[in-house]
């Protein structure tokens, strides 16, 4: 629902991705498979900068609740002080969001065949910084280090539609 890929401070440790459960049901983002005896997490990943985050066992999102993935929790909390109580926040660790744009996606676990777990994409955003020389890039340019984040206009609409994103004041978890 919101992507902060290039904070105005220039400190990429302040990056975050906001997820929102728009369904009417609790979503379990990691559970234990009693047959295979393994944890089976949902996964957030980017294509180019080495971010792969598997949600920890027991992670759930109630209907209408937010969850944040942040690069560095200390830097994030220093930059954004007005965070809702009880908000789930997870650090993704290594890797950074590209300031020029990239493809990020959220996937849920699918079948496991032998030792390979397959994932089903639930949402993807292939954002850009709006700086293509031909001027044909439909993504807003203001989130590119100018103090804004990318915010989804219609939460239930397709995530990879540039027309469904605007530049907005950062509001992690709200």
DRENFIMI-139876 format. One record per residue: residue in one letter; chain; y, z, x of N, C-alpha, C in turn. Coordinates in pm, 1 decimal, decimal comma. Each point is the difference from the previous one (the first is absolute). Last residue first. Layout:
BEGIN
+------+------+----------+----------+----------+----------+----------+----------+----------+----------+----------+
| code | unit |      n_v |      n_w |      n_u |     ca_v |     ca_w |     ca_u |      c_v |      c_w |      c_u |
+------+------+----------+----------+----------+----------+----------+----------+----------+----------+----------+
|    a |    A |        Y |        Z |        X |        Y |        Z |        X |        Y |        Z |        X |
...
+------+------+----------+----------+----------+----------+----------+----------+----------+----------+----------+
***
This chain:
BEGIN
+------+------+----------+----------+----------+----------+----------+----------+----------+----------+----------+
| code | unit |      n_v |      n_w |      n_u |     ca_v |     ca_w |     ca_u |      c_v |      c_w |      c_u |
+------+------+----------+----------+----------+----------+----------+----------+----------+----------+----------+
|    x |    A |    378,0 |    855,7 |    -31,6 |     77,5 |     16,9 |   -123,1 |     11,3 |   -130,9 |    -74,1 |
|    x |    A |   -199,0 |     83,4 |    449,2 |    -63,0 |     94,5 |    -91,8 |     73,8 |     21,6 |   -129,6 |
|    x |    A |    285,8 |   -212,4 |    377,2 |   -143,1 |     25,7 |     15,8 |    -52,3 |    108,5 |    -93,9 |
|    x |    A |    419,2 |   -319,7 |     43,2 |    -29,9 |    109,4 |    -92,5 |   -147,4 |     36,5 |      9,1 |
|    x |    A |    440,8 |   -336,2 |    221,5 |   -130,0 |     64,6 |     18,5 |    -16,9 |    118,2 |    -94,7 |
|    x |    A |    307,8 |   -414,1 |   -137,0 |     12,4 |    119,9 |     82,3 |   -137,3 |     65,9 |     12,8 |
|    x |    A |     -9,8 |   -521,0 |    -80,4 |     42,5 |    120,8 |    -71,2 |     18,5 |    113,7 |     99,3 |
|    x |    A |   -120,1 |   -571,3 |    -88,8 |     48,2 |     96,4 |     99,3 |     55,5 |    119,7 |    -76,5 |
|    x |    A |   -396,3 |   -302,8 |   -216,9 |    145,1 |      5,5 |     22,0 |     28,2 |     92,2 |    118,6 |
|    x |    A |   -434,2 |   -305,9 |   -262,7 |     47,5 |    100,7 |     93,7 |    150,6 |     -9,0 |     15,6 |
|    x |    A |   -294,5 |   -306,0 |   -246,5 |    -26,4 |    130,9 |    -58,3 |     44,4 |    114,5 |     92,1 |
|    x |    A |     14,6 |   -471,6 |    110,5 |     93,6 |     19,1 |   -111,0 |    -16,2 |    137,3 |    -64,7 |
|    x |    A |   -297,0 |   -157,7 |    347,4 |    130,5 |     44,4 |     51,1 |    102,9 |     25,6 |   -109,9 |
|    x |    A |   -540,2 |     44,3 |    -20,1 |    102,6 |    -87,7 |    -55,8 |    137,0 |     49,2 |     47,6 |
|    x |    A |   -449,5 |    204,2 |     63,7 |     39,3 |    -97,6 |    101,0 |     99,7 |   -102,3 |    -53,3 |
|    x |    A |   -202,6 |    365,1 |   -264,3 |     71,3 |     54,4 |    114,6 |     53,4 |   -103,0 |     97,4 |
|    x |    A |    -83,7 |    -20,3 |   -554,1 |    -63,1 |    -37,2 |    125,7 |     85,4 |     42,7 |    119,3 |
|    x |    A |     77,8 |    276,0 |   -449,0 |     -5,3 |   -141,5 |     36,7 |    -55,3 |    -17,9 |    140,3 |
|    x |    A |     93,2 |    426,4 |   -224,8 |   -129,1 |    -57,9 |    -35,2 |    -12,0 |   -147,7 |     37,4 |
|    x |    A |    406,9 |    259,6 |     73,6 |   -111,1 |     60,8 |     71,8 |   -135,2 |    -64,0 |    -29,1 |
|    x |    A |    504,1 |   -193,3 |     20,4 |    -95,3 |     23,2 |   -109,4 |   -130,4 |     46,0 |     63,9 |
|    x |    A |    351,7 |    -31,4 |    306,9 |     73,1 |      0,9 |   -127,8 |    -92,0 |     36,5 |   -114,9 |
|    x |    A |    -30,1 |    147,9 |    536,0 |    -60,7 |    -85,4 |   -101,1 |     76,6 |     12,3 |   -130,3 |
|    x |    A |    193,2 |     67,2 |    509,5 |    -46,3 |     73,8 |   -117,0 |    -49,5 |    -98,6 |   -104,8 |
|    x |    A |    153,0 |     60,7 |    558,9 |    -47,3 |    -93,2 |   -102,2 |    -54,8 |     83,0 |   -114,2 |
|    x |    A |    398,9 |    196,5 |    303,5 |   -143,7 |    -22,4 |      3,3 |    -31,9 |   -112,0 |    -98,3 |
|    x |    A |    473,9 |    139,1 |    303,4 |    -71,1 |    -16,8 |   -127,4 |   -150,7 |     -8,3 |     25,0 |
|    x |    A |    344,1 |     27,6 |    349,0 |      1,0 |    121,8 |    -80,4 |    -73,2 |     -8,8 |   -131,9 |
|    x |    A |     38,8 |   -339,3 |    360,7 |    132,7 |     22,8 |    -57,2 |      3,2 |    117,7 |    -97,3 |
|    x |    A |   -382,2 |   -223,2 |    247,5 |     82,6 |     84,5 |     86,3 |    137,2 |     32,0 |    -54,2 |
|    x |    A |   -280,8 |   -303,0 |   -262,8 |    -24,6 |    -23,3 |    142,4 |    100,0 |     76,2 |     86,5 |
|    x |    A |     -9,7 |    -35,4 |   -494,9 |    -91,0 |    101,0 |     55,4 |    -24,6 |    -13,9 |    150,0 |
|    x |    A |    284,6 |   -319,4 |   -246,1 |     58,3 |    132,7 |     22,0 |    -98,3 |    106,5 |     50,3 |
|    x |    A |    -92,7 |   -473,2 |   -143,7 |     26,1 |     23,3 |    142,5 |     48,4 |    142,8 |     27,1 |
|    x |    A |   -340,5 |   -230,8 |   -401,8 |    132,0 |     57,5 |     28,6 |     15,6 |     30,2 |    149,1 |
|    x |    A |   -324,3 |   -401,5 |   -162,8 |     -1,2 |    145,3 |     11,8 |    141,2 |     52,1 |     28,8 |
|    x |    A |   -144,3 |   -476,7 |    -40,2 |     46,0 |     69,3 |   -121,4 |      1,1 |    152,7 |      8,7 |
|    x |    A |     65,0 |   -441,6 |    345,9 |    -78,2 |    122,3 |    -10,7 |     50,4 |     80,6 |   -120,3 |
|    x |    A |    171,3 |   -425,3 |    195,5 |    -90,2 |    -10,5 |   -114,1 |    -87,4 |    124,2 |    -17,1 |
|    x |    A |    332,9 |   -151,2 |    350,2 |     61,0 |     67,4 |   -114,7 |    -87,5 |     -1,1 |   -123,1 |
|    x |    A |    -69,5 |   -161,6 |    470,1 |     24,3 |    -99,9 |   -105,0 |     64,1 |     62,1 |   -123,2 |
|    x |    A |   -135,4 |    268,7 |    382,2 |    116,6 |    -84,7 |     26,8 |     31,2 |   -100,2 |   -110,4 |
|    x |    A |   -224,1 |    493,3 |    -71,8 |    -46,6 |   -133,5 |     37,1 |    118,5 |    -95,2 |     11,9 |
|    x |    A |    -27,7 |    496,4 |   -109,5 |     80,7 |    -63,7 |    103,7 |    -49,3 |   -139,3 |     40,5 |
|    x |    A |   -160,9 |    386,8 |   -307,5 |    103,4 |    -84,9 |    -58,7 |     80,5 |    -78,4 |     99,8 |
|    x |    A |   -398,4 |    299,6 |     55,6 |    131,4 |     62,5 |     15,7 |    113,7 |    -87,3 |    -51,9 |
|    x |    A |   -525,8 |     41,5 |   -190,1 |     74,4 |    -62,2 |    108,7 |    136,8 |     65,6 |      6,4 |
|    x |    A |   -544,9 |     90,4 |   -224,8 |    145,7 |      6,0 |      0,0 |     59,7 |    -72,0 |    119,6 |
|    x |    A |   -449,3 |     40,9 |   -290,2 |     27,5 |    -74,5 |    121,8 |    151,8 |    -12,2 |     10,4 |
|    x |    A |   -382,4 |    319,6 |   -276,0 |    138,7 |    -42,9 |     10,0 |     15,4 |    -69,0 |    135,8 |
|    x |    A |   -417,9 |    179,2 |   -373,5 |     45,3 |    -50,5 |    129,7 |    145,6 |    -39,7 |    -11,2 |
|    x |    A |   -452,3 |    277,7 |   -269,9 |    139,6 |    -43,0 |      2,4 |     35,6 |    -45,0 |    141,1 |
|    x |    A |   -447,6 |     95,2 |   -122,8 |     59,0 |     38,9 |   -127,9 |    147,3 |    -39,4 |     -8,3 |
|    x |    A |   -478,3 |   -161,5 |    284,1 |    145,6 |     17,5 |      1,2 |     48,4 |     36,0 |   -140,1 |
|    x |    A |   -481,5 |    106,0 |    224,0 |     59,0 |    -82,9 |   -104,7 |    150,0 |     27,5 |     -2,3 |
|    x |    A |   -428,4 |     52,4 |    389,8 |    112,1 |     56,3 |    -73,6 |     57,4 |   -102,9 |    -96,8 |
|    x |    A |   -494,4 |    133,6 |    289,7 |     95,3 |   -101,4 |    -43,6 |    106,1 |     66,0 |    -85,7 |
|    x |    A |   -357,7 |    173,1 |    402,7 |     65,5 |     32,3 |   -127,5 |    100,5 |   -110,5 |    -29,7 |
|    x |    A |   -464,0 |     24,0 |    324,5 |    134,5 |    -51,4 |    -23,4 |     49,5 |     37,1 |   -139,7 |
|    x |    A |   -448,5 |     68,5 |    211,3 |     98,3 |     93,7 |     56,4 |    144,2 |    -43,7 |    -23,8 |
|    x |    A |   -359,7 |   -170,7 |   -329,8 |    -45,8 |     52,9 |    128,5 |    106,4 |     93,6 |     54,2 |
|    x |    A |    213,3 |   -162,7 |   -369,5 |   -119,4 |    -77,1 |     30,1 |    -38,3 |     33,5 |    143,5 |
|    x |    A |    326,8 |    202,2 |   -423,6 |    -37,1 |      9,9 |    139,8 |   -130,9 |    -75,0 |     16,6 |
|    x |    A |    429,4 |    -43,0 |   -380,3 |   -139,2 |     17,9 |     39,8 |    -13,5 |     21,9 |    149,9 |
|    x |    A |    472,5 |    104,8 |   -151,3 |    -94,3 |    -77,7 |    -79,0 |   -140,5 |     31,2 |     48,4 |
|    x |    A |    515,6 |    258,5 |     26,7 |   -130,8 |    -34,1 |     53,2 |    -82,1 |    -78,9 |   -101,6 |
|    x |    A |    535,5 |    -43,7 |     16,7 |    -97,0 |    101,1 |    -40,0 |   -138,0 |    -42,6 |     50,3 |
|    x |    A |    541,0 |   -102,0 |    169,2 |   -131,1 |    -48,5 |    -42,1 |    -88,7 |    116,4 |    -38,8 |
|    x |    A |    540,0 |   -183,9 |    129,1 |    -78,4 |    115,4 |    -40,2 |   -130,8 |    -54,1 |    -57,2 |
|    x |    A |    391,0 |   -222,8 |    363,9 |    -79,1 |      2,5 |   -122,8 |    -73,9 |    131,4 |    -17,3 |
|    x |    A |    406,0 |   -342,5 |    281,0 |    -63,9 |    130,8 |    -11,2 |    -80,3 |      0,9 |   -128,7 |
|    x |    A |    268,1 |   -371,5 |    351,8 |    -84,8 |     20,2 |   -117,3 |    -64,3 |    138,2 |      8,4 |
|    x |    A |    497,9 |   -158,3 |    211,6 |   -144,0 |     -9,5 |     21,3 |    -73,6 |     21,7 |   -130,8 |
|    x |    A |    532,7 |     -2,3 |    281,9 |    -83,5 |    -27,3 |   -115,4 |   -145,7 |    -11,5 |     38,1 |
|    x |    A |    387,0 |    132,2 |    276,5 |     19,0 |   -140,5 |    -38,2 |    -81,0 |    -37,5 |   -123,3 |
|    x |    A |    -22,1 |    430,2 |    217,2 |    134,5 |    -14,9 |    -54,6 |     27,4 |   -142,1 |    -46,1 |
|    x |    A |   -486,9 |    264,8 |     19,3 |     83,5 |    -98,3 |     68,7 |    136,1 |     -8,9 |    -67,2 |
|    x |    A |   -321,0 |    442,2 |     24,3 |     30,8 |   -113,0 |    -86,9 |     92,0 |    -95,2 |     75,8 |
|    x |    A |   -352,8 |    308,5 |    270,9 |    129,9 |      4,5 |    -67,1 |     12,0 |   -118,2 |    -94,4 |
|    x |    A |   -394,9 |    321,1 |    316,5 |     48,5 |   -122,1 |    -63,5 |    132,6 |     22,4 |    -70,0 |
|    x |    A |   -340,7 |    417,4 |     62,5 |     40,3 |   -110,6 |     87,2 |     39,6 |   -123,5 |    -79,8 |
|    x |    A |     -6,6 |    416,0 |   -296,7 |    -29,1 |      6,4 |    143,7 |     46,8 |   -122,4 |     75,5 |
|    x |    A |     24,0 |    160,7 |   -483,8 |    -96,6 |   -104,2 |     34,3 |    -27,4 |     -5,2 |    149,0 |
|    x |    A |    134,0 |    419,1 |   -350,7 |     43,5 |    -78,5 |    115,7 |   -103,3 |   -108,5 |     27,4 |
|    x |    A |    128,3 |    255,5 |   -484,1 |    -98,6 |    -21,0 |    106,2 |     62,6 |    -82,3 |    111,4 |
|    x |    A |    119,5 |    312,5 |   -479,5 |     52,7 |    -82,0 |    108,7 |   -106,0 |     -5,8 |    109,3 |
|    x |    A |     94,3 |    166,2 |   -552,3 |    -98,1 |    -24,2 |    105,6 |     59,9 |    -95,8 |    102,6 |
|    x |    A |    264,1 |    355,8 |   -329,4 |    -22,1 |   -141,0 |     29,4 |   -101,9 |    -12,8 |    113,1 |
|    x |    A |    194,7 |    414,2 |   -186,2 |   -134,7 |    -41,0 |    -37,3 |    -30,7 |   -146,6 |     25,5 |
|    x |    A |    508,0 |    123,7 |    -49,7 |   -105,8 |     96,5 |     29,2 |   -133,9 |    -56,7 |    -46,4 |
|    x |    A |    405,3 |   -333,2 |    137,4 |    -52,9 |     78,3 |   -111,3 |   -110,4 |     95,3 |     46,6 |
|    x |    A |    414,5 |   -168,9 |    309,9 |   -135,2 |    -40,4 |    -34,8 |    -52,8 |     93,6 |   -108,6 |
|    x |    A |    445,2 |    -96,3 |    295,0 |    -14,7 |     26,8 |   -143,3 |   -135,3 |    -51,0 |    -50,7 |
|    x |    A |    163,1 |    -58,3 |    458,9 |    -14,0 |    143,0 |    -29,0 |    -27,7 |     30,7 |   -146,7 |
|    x |    A |    -36,6 |   -394,5 |    395,8 |      2,5 |      4,5 |   -146,9 |    -28,1 |    143,2 |    -43,3 |
|    x |    A |     22,9 |   -105,0 |    467,0 |     86,0 |   -105,2 |    -56,6 |     17,8 |     11,9 |   -150,9 |
|    x |    A |   -286,7 |    297,0 |    245,9 |    133,5 |     14,3 |     56,2 |     97,3 |    -99,6 |    -64,2 |
|    x |    A |   -459,5 |    -20,2 |   -105,8 |     61,7 |    117,8 |    -62,3 |    140,9 |     24,1 |     51,9 |
|    x |    A |   -249,3 |   -352,4 |    200,2 |     24,0 |    -27,7 |   -142,3 |     73,1 |    116,4 |    -65,6 |
|    x |    A |   -147,9 |     52,2 |    443,1 |    115,6 |    -90,8 |     -7,2 |     35,6 |    -30,0 |   -144,9 |
|    x |    A |   -386,3 |    257,7 |     67,6 |    117,8 |     73,7 |     48,4 |    125,2 |    -86,3 |    -10,8 |
|    x |    A |   -423,3 |   -200,0 |   -106,8 |     45,2 |     97,0 |    -99,5 |    125,4 |     75,0 |     43,9 |
|    x |    A |   -160,9 |   -506,0 |    114,0 |      3,3 |    128,5 |     69,9 |     62,1 |    103,6 |    -94,0 |
|    x |    A |   -118,4 |   -428,8 |   -176,6 |    -34,8 |    -21,7 |    140,7 |    -13,2 |    133,3 |     72,6 |
|    x |    A |   -100,8 |    -34,4 |   -529,5 |    113,4 |      0,3 |     92,1 |    -50,4 |    -23,7 |    142,1 |
|    x |    A |   -126,7 |    -21,5 |   -565,0 |    -56,8 |    -22,8 |    131,5 |    118,1 |    -12,9 |     93,9 |
|    x |    A |    -47,6 |    232,1 |   -518,8 |     68,5 |    -67,3 |    110,2 |    -90,1 |    -13,6 |    121,1 |
|    x |    A |     -8,5 |     55,5 |   -580,1 |    -63,2 |     38,8 |    124,9 |     71,7 |    -77,2 |    110,0 |
|    x |    A |     63,8 |    135,2 |   -574,5 |     25,7 |    -73,4 |    122,9 |    -82,2 |     58,2 |    114,1 |
|    x |    A |    -80,7 |     -7,0 |   -569,0 |     32,4 |     74,8 |    123,3 |     16,6 |    -94,4 |    118,6 |
|    x |    A |   -140,6 |    -99,0 |   -473,3 |    143,3 |     16,2 |     17,1 |     42,6 |     72,8 |    126,0 |
|    x |    A |   -495,8 |     83,6 |   -139,7 |     85,2 |   -102,6 |    -61,4 |    148,0 |     31,6 |     19,7 |
|    x |    A |   -315,0 |    199,0 |    371,9 |      8,1 |     14,4 |   -145,1 |     88,1 |   -112,1 |    -55,8 |
|    x |    A |   -298,5 |      8,9 |    458,3 |    136,4 |    -16,7 |    -51,4 |     -5,7 |     10,1 |   -151,2 |
|    x |    A |   -322,4 |    166,5 |    463,5 |     16,1 |    -56,2 |   -133,9 |    148,4 |    -15,6 |    -31,4 |
|    x |    A |   -383,8 |    122,4 |    427,5 |    136,3 |    -38,7 |    -35,7 |      0,6 |    -65,0 |   -138,0 |
|    x |    A |   -393,8 |    160,8 |    262,6 |     55,4 |     81,6 |   -106,9 |    141,4 |    -36,7 |    -42,7 |
|    x |    A |   -155,6 |   -145,2 |    484,8 |    -92,2 |     37,7 |   -106,4 |     69,1 |     91,2 |   -101,1 |
|    x |    A |    319,5 |   -321,3 |    285,7 |    -96,5 |    107,8 |     23,5 |    -81,5 |     33,0 |   -125,1 |
|    x |    A |    206,3 |   -496,4 |    126,1 |     37,0 |    124,1 |    -67,1 |   -107,2 |    106,5 |     22,1 |
|    x |    A |    127,8 |   -402,1 |    338,4 |   -100,4 |     31,1 |   -100,8 |     35,5 |    134,9 |    -60,6 |
|    x |    A |    275,4 |   -399,5 |    293,1 |     -5,5 |    138,3 |    -45,8 |   -105,3 |     10,2 |   -109,0 |
|    x |    A |    225,5 |   -335,2 |    410,6 |   -114,4 |     12,3 |    -89,7 |     -8,4 |    146,6 |    -37,2 |
|    x |    A |    343,0 |   -359,9 |    292,8 |     -8,9 |    113,4 |    -91,8 |   -128,2 |    -14,1 |    -81,2 |
|    x |    A |    182,1 |   -314,0 |    353,4 |    -96,8 |    103,7 |     29,5 |     -3,6 |    120,6 |    -90,5 |
|    x |    A |    264,3 |   -437,0 |     -4,7 |     51,8 |    106,8 |     86,0 |    -90,7 |    121,5 |     11,8 |
|    x |    A |    -62,7 |   -425,6 |   -272,9 |     40,4 |    -34,9 |    135,7 |     34,1 |    116,3 |     91,8 |
|    x |    A |   -153,8 |     -8,6 |   -485,9 |    -71,8 |   -105,9 |     70,3 |     32,3 |    -11,1 |    147,6 |
|    x |    A |    -22,3 |    452,1 |   -328,7 |     88,0 |   -114,3 |     20,9 |    -75,8 |   -101,0 |     85,3 |
|    x |    A |   -164,5 |    421,0 |   -361,2 |      0,8 |    -69,1 |    129,2 |    109,7 |   -104,8 |      3,5 |
|    x |    A |   -280,9 |    435,1 |   -289,2 |    128,1 |    -69,1 |     12,4 |      1,0 |    -65,4 |    136,3 |
|    x |    A |   -419,2 |    189,1 |   -343,6 |     59,1 |    -31,3 |    130,1 |    135,3 |    -67,8 |    -17,6 |
|    x |    A |   -405,6 |    352,6 |   -255,1 |     88,7 |   -114,6 |    -15,1 |     67,5 |    -18,8 |    134,8 |
|    x |    A |   -471,6 |    253,2 |     23,2 |    143,7 |      6,1 |    -27,7 |     60,4 |   -133,4 |    -41,5 |
|    x |    A |   -476,6 |    297,3 |     54,1 |     35,4 |   -136,3 |    -40,0 |    148,0 |      0,0 |    -40,9 |
|    x |    A |   -399,1 |    311,8 |    299,2 |    127,2 |     -4,3 |    -71,4 |     32,5 |   -146,5 |    -29,3 |
|    x |    A |   -520,7 |    152,6 |     48,8 |    121,3 |    -31,9 |     76,9 |    122,8 |     12,8 |    -89,4 |
|    x |    A |   -503,0 |     -3,6 |   -100,1 |     40,7 |    119,9 |     73,6 |    118,0 |    -27,1 |     93,8 |
|    x |    A |   -252,2 |   -278,9 |   -339,0 |     13,0 |    -42,0 |    139,6 |     39,3 |    115,5 |     92,2 |
|    x |    A |    -57,1 |     92,5 |   -463,5 |   -116,8 |    -79,7 |     38,0 |      4,7 |    -38,9 |    147,6 |
|    x |    A |    359,2 |    239,7 |   -209,8 |   -118,2 |     85,2 |     13,0 |   -126,3 |    -76,6 |     37,2 |
|    x |    A |    540,4 |    -70,9 |     85,9 |   -112,4 |    -75,7 |    -56,1 |   -126,9 |     80,3 |     25,8 |
|    x |    A |    540,0 |    154,1 |    -46,3 |   -122,0 |      4,3 |     78,6 |   -109,8 |    -75,2 |    -73,1 |
|    x |    A |    555,1 |    -92,4 |    -14,1 |   -104,8 |     86,3 |    -53,2 |   -124,1 |    -10,5 |     86,7 |
|    x |    A |    563,7 |   -151,4 |    -69,4 |   -109,1 |     20,8 |     95,8 |   -100,0 |     95,6 |    -63,0 |
|    x |    A |    377,0 |   -147,3 |   -245,4 |     20,9 |    -88,0 |    114,2 |   -101,5 |     22,1 |    112,1 |
|    x |    A |     62,3 |     57,1 |   -563,4 |    -59,2 |     67,4 |    115,0 |      3,5 |    -95,9 |    117,5 |
|    x |    A |    295,6 |     53,4 |   -476,3 |    -62,3 |    -93,0 |     94,2 |    -49,4 |     82,5 |    118,8 |
|    x |    A |    123,1 |    100,1 |   -551,5 |      1,1 |     46,4 |    138,2 |    -70,4 |   -104,8 |     84,7 |
|    x |    A |    230,3 |   -172,8 |   -449,9 |   -113,9 |     76,5 |     48,9 |     24,1 |     48,8 |    142,4 |
|    x |    A |    272,9 |   -306,3 |   -266,6 |     -9,3 |    119,1 |    -83,7 |   -111,8 |     93,9 |     45,5 |
|    x |    A |    298,3 |   -350,5 |    326,3 |   -102,9 |      1,4 |   -103,9 |      8,5 |    128,6 |    -81,7 |
|    x |    A |    260,1 |   -127,5 |    397,3 |     58,5 |    -46,1 |   -126,2 |   -101,9 |      0,6 |   -113,8 |
|    x |    A |     98,1 |    234,5 |    505,1 |   -109,7 |    -24,8 |    -93,5 |     60,3 |    -36,2 |   -135,2 |
|    x |    A |    215,1 |    -65,0 |    506,4 |     14,8 |     64,4 |   -130,1 |   -120,1 |    -37,2 |    -86,4 |
|    x |    A |    201,6 |      6,3 |    557,7 |    -95,9 |    -47,3 |    -99,7 |     22,4 |     78,8 |   -128,5 |
|    x |    A |    289,8 |   -123,4 |    483,3 |    -17,1 |     84,6 |   -117,5 |    -98,6 |    -67,5 |    -94,8 |
|    x |    A |    133,2 |     -0,7 |    554,7 |    -47,8 |    -81,5 |   -112,3 |    -22,0 |     97,5 |   -114,9 |
|    x |    A |    309,5 |     17,9 |    494,9 |    -92,3 |     51,0 |   -101,5 |    -35,6 |   -108,4 |   -100,2 |
|    x |    A |    274,6 |    141,8 |    521,2 |    -53,6 |    -96,0 |    -97,5 |    -89,8 |     69,3 |   -101,5 |
|    x |    A |    232,1 |    180,3 |    405,3 |     44,1 |     39,0 |   -134,5 |    -53,0 |    -95,1 |   -108,5 |
|    x |    A |    -57,4 |    -61,3 |    478,6 |    -84,3 |    112,0 |    -40,8 |     36,8 |     49,3 |   -139,9 |
|    x |    A |    246,8 |   -340,0 |    239,1 |   -112,1 |    -49,1 |    -81,4 |    -98,6 |    109,7 |    -36,7 |
|    x |    A |    535,9 |    -17,2 |    115,9 |   -118,6 |     77,0 |     36,8 |   -117,1 |    -40,2 |    -89,0 |
|    x |    A |    457,4 |   -153,8 |    -48,9 |    -71,1 |    -74,0 |    104,0 |   -126,6 |     70,4 |     46,1 |
|    x |    A |    329,4 |    109,7 |   -361,9 |     12,1 |     70,8 |    128,0 |    -59,1 |    -79,9 |    115,9 |
|    x |    A |    -37,6 |   -142,3 |   -458,7 |    135,0 |    -23,0 |     51,4 |     20,1 |     66,2 |    136,2 |
|    x |    A |   -496,7 |   -156,1 |   -158,3 |    100,7 |    101,6 |    -31,2 |    134,2 |    -27,4 |     67,9 |
|    x |    A |   -423,3 |   -298,4 |   -141,7 |     97,3 |     -2,9 |    108,5 |    113,1 |     97,6 |    -30,9 |
|    x |    A |   -380,9 |    -54,1 |   -292,4 |    -56,1 |    -58,6 |    121,9 |     97,5 |     -3,6 |    116,9 |
|    x |    A |   -127,2 |    216,4 |   -505,8 |    107,4 |     17,4 |     97,9 |    -56,4 |    -48,1 |    133,0 |
|    x |    A |   -136,0 |    -59,7 |   -549,1 |    -34,1 |    -22,6 |    140,8 |    125,4 |     19,3 |     84,3 |
|    x |    A |   -233,4 |     98,3 |   -536,3 |    115,5 |     -2,3 |     89,7 |    -48,1 |    -13,5 |    144,1 |
|    x |    A |   -302,2 |    -24,8 |   -365,0 |    120,4 |      0,0 |    -81,3 |    126,9 |      0,0 |     85,6 |
+------+------+----------+----------+----------+----------+----------+----------+----------+----------+----------+
***
